[in-house]
């Protein structure tokens, strides 16, 4: 879900993109990861590979850790060996939810297996790559994947009633907006932890009510508690993310994200799937913090070098939705 939008936005910003599916590259295979990244020699790697099934991680924590923890380390290490930056999207679920909202310097304390595996990925990434960005986000929704918005619309159109928890608070985040934020961040040197989520917060119940309001779906919505839902994994009660950085990259309000997503839904099928692209000495390459020597070597090899100045990141608006795995509440 996030990967599709990262590819779409990156291409709109005129980055040369190598988009890889799970079939193309299993991040749990360190030899394959290193071989591919060494061959491509990217300026930056955005690691959108993740185990996102929160409840499933409770019974398969080892499998989730292989992807979210070890795999993240393999990707970051391979990126470091070619001098590439790396972005690791993480989650609000690294916090226990008892004292939110949370800033970047607050101590993580995950209460479920998913949160533990993502925290392991954060630490593995930071340990092996000094040019890394850890970007915590929350409550993702967007095309190309099951998400809370689609679940609510399906249930609401079925006549209801729809039952939603009201005692979990967070920040819904539209992948189209987050992708723009990630691409803006990757062109900076602000390494370390970043919190990047839709502005403002709400409960799942309030989110559902706004979905039905904007989509003009009339249905009955009932509030319940987390304890009544009896899910396998514990959820943090208040996992609201805020950024306490001096110059954070701020995303639009979550209500705007929802509006942009709903406007885009009908056009999703028309969007092209990410294209796999392989190395070629003649293709155009993005310039991301390349040294003068690197630039000269690549130009000597016949590559045409382009810089971001051709399309400043500030020129990319948040209106990217219309101009261009786990279903439910946990696909973050």
N, C-alpha and C positions, 0 to 999 in steps of 0.2 A: 504493500500500500504506500508506504513512504518512499520506497525505492523508485516506483514509477514516477512520482512527482519530482523527486530529485533529478532523475534523468531528463524529464521534460523541461524543468526550469534551467538546468545546467546548459542544455542545448539552446534554449532561448537566450541565454547569456553568452552564447558562442564559445563555450568550452568544448573541447573535443572530448567526447564521452565514450568510455568502454563500459557497456552495461552488461552485467553478468547475472544469469539466473543461478539457482541452486544446481541445476544440471550442468552448467558451465563451470562452476567452482564450488566445491564443498569446503567451507572455511575450517572444518575440523581436520583437514588434510594439510599439514604444514608444508610438505614438499611441493604439493600442487600450488598452494598459495604463494610460496616464495618463487617458484618457477614462473608463474604467470605475471606477478608484479615485477619481477626482474626483467621479463621480456618487454612488458609495456612501458616500464619506467615512467609512471604518472607523476604529475606534480602534487597530486592530492588523492587520497582514497577516502571515500565516504562509505563506512561499513554499515549497510542497512540489513545485513543478514542477522536474524534473531529468532529465537524460540519465544513466541509471544502468548502461548497458551498458559495462562496463569494457573488455572485449576489443574491442567495436565502436568505442570511442573511439580506439583506436590507429590505425585506418584512417580514421576520420572525426572527427579532433580539431577541425577547424573547426566542424562541425555541433554537436558536443558543447559547444564553447566558446560558441556562440551562445545556447544554452539555459542552461548552468551559469554562464557568465561574464557575457556582455552582458545576457542576460535578467534575471539577478539584479540587475544594476545598474538596469535599467529599472524593475523592481518597487520596489526600495528608494527610487529617486528619486521615483517617483510617490507613494509612501507619505509621504515627507518633505514633499512639497508640500501635503499635507492634514494634516500634523502627526501622522501615524500611526507607531506603532512597527512594526518589521519583524523577523521571525525568519527566518534563513537556515540551514536544516539543512545541515551539511557532513559531512566524512568523515575517518576515520583515514588514508585514503590520501593525505592531504597530507604525510605523513611518509615517510621512506625506509625505516624499519623496522630500522635498524641499532643503535639505542640506546634502544629503548622500555623501560619505559612512558613515555608522553609527557604532559606537562602543558600548560596553556594558553600558557605563556610560551616553550615550546620552539620553535625555528625550524623552519618547514616546509621540506621538500625532497622534493617528489613525484617518483616514479620512473616514473610512467605518465601517459598523456594525461588519463585521468579525473581523477587527483589534481591535475594542473595546471589543468584547467578549473574544478574546485571551488575551488581556491585563488584563482583569478581572480575567482570569484563572491564569495568572502569579502571580498576587497579592494575590489571594486566596491561591495558593500553597505555596508561600513564607511565608504567614501570619501564617499558621497552622503547617508547618513542617520546622524546622530549618535545616534539612538535605535534602534540596531540590536543584535540578539543574533546572534552567530555560534555555532551549536551543532554541534560535531563529535560524531558518533556512529559506530557501526560494526556491521557484520554483521547488518543488519536482517532480521527475519522477522516475518510477520504475515499475516492474511487479505488477500484482494483482490490477490494478486500472487505470481509465482513466487518461491520462496525456498529456502534450503538444507534446511530441515526437510522441506518437501514433496518435494524431490528425493530426499532420503535415504529417506523412507518409501516412495516409489514404487519405488526401486531395491531396497530391502530386501524389500518384499513380492513382488518379482519373483524372489526366490530367491537373489540375490547371485551371486558375492561383490561387495561394495561396496568400491571403492578410494578412499581419502581421504588428502589430504596431512597430514603430521604436523609439518611444519617451518614452518607459519605460525600465529602466535599472536595472538589478538585477544579482543574482548569481544562475544559475541552479545547482541543487543538486541531485545527484543520491542516492536513498534510500539505496542501498547496501553499499555505502561509509558512509553515515550518521549513519547507524546502527552500523557499526564498531566503529565510533567515540563515539556514545552514550554508548556502552558497555565498551569502554576504560574509559570514564568519570565516569561511575557508580562505578568503583573500586577505585576512588580517594576520597579525602575529600575537593575538590575544589567547595564547595557549592556556589550557587548564579547564576548570569546570565552569559551565554556563548553564543557567536555567532559562529555558526558552519555551514558553507555552502561551496559549491564548490569554489575552489580557482579561483580568477579573476572574471570578470563580462562581461556582454554583454547585448544587447537589445534583445527583443523577435525576431526581424527581423534577427539579427546576429545569434541567436540560431537556427532559422529555416534554415538559409543558411548552417550552420554547420551540421545540421541533414541530409539535402539532400546530402551534400558532402560526409559524412561518410557512409551513406546508399546507395550511388551511385544511387540516384533517380534524374532523369532529369525532372525538372518542372519549370515553371515560377513563381517567387516570387515577389510580389509587396508590397512596404512599404506604410503604412498609419499612421495616427495619432490617439491618444486615443480618441479625440473628435469625429472623424469620426466613431468610433466603437459604440458609444452611449450605453455603458454597464450600467446597473442599479447602480452598485457600483463604486465609484471613486477608481482609482489605484494610488499609489505613483509613481512619475516620476523616482526617483532615490532611490531605497531601498537597495542599495548594503550594505552588512554586512561585517564588518571586526572585528577581535578580537584584543583588545588592552590589553589582559591579558599577564602576563609575560611569561607564558608557555602554550600557547593555544594548543588545539588539532586541527591540521590542516588537512583538507580533500584535496584530490588530485584536480587538475584543473578540471573544469566542462567538458572540452573536453575529458578528460580521463574518467570521469563518463559516458559521452554519449557513448564512445567507449565500455566500459565494459557492459553497458546496452544493446547496440545493439548486442554484442556478446552473451549475455545471453538470448535474446528474444526467440530464437528457443527452448530453454530448459525449459522455464517457466512451461509448462504443466507437465513436469516430476517431478517438485518439489512437495514435499508433503505439503499439507495444514497443518497449525499449529495443533498440537494434544492437546486435552484437557487432563490435568493431574490432578489428585486429590491427596490429602494427603495420605501418607502411612507411617507407623512407620518404615518400612524397606527400604524405597527408599533412594537414595543418595541425599544429600542436599548440596547446595553450601554454602561456608562460606564467608560471606560478613561482615567484621567488627564485628564478634560476640565476646562477652566478654568471658573470661575463664569460668565464671559461666554458661552462656548460652550453651557453648559447652559441659560442663560436664552434664548439664541437658538433652540435646538432646542425647548425647551418652548413658546416663542412660536409656533413653526411647527406645534404640535399633536402633537409626539412625546411618548410616554410614556417617561420615563427610568428605567432600573433600574440598580442598582449591584450589585457582586459580593457585597455583604454579605448578599444574600438566600440565597446558597449559598457560604459560605467555601470557598476552594480546599482548605484543610486537611481539609474534610469529605469530599473525594473520595478514596476508598481505592484502593489498587493492585489491588483485586479487580474492576477494570472489565471484565475479559475476559468475564465470564459474567453480570454484572448490568447491566448497562447503563442491474520490467519485464524486469527482466532475471532470468531464471530461474537459480538456482544460488547460488553463494557470494558474488556480487558485488552483490547488490541493496541497496546501502547508499547 
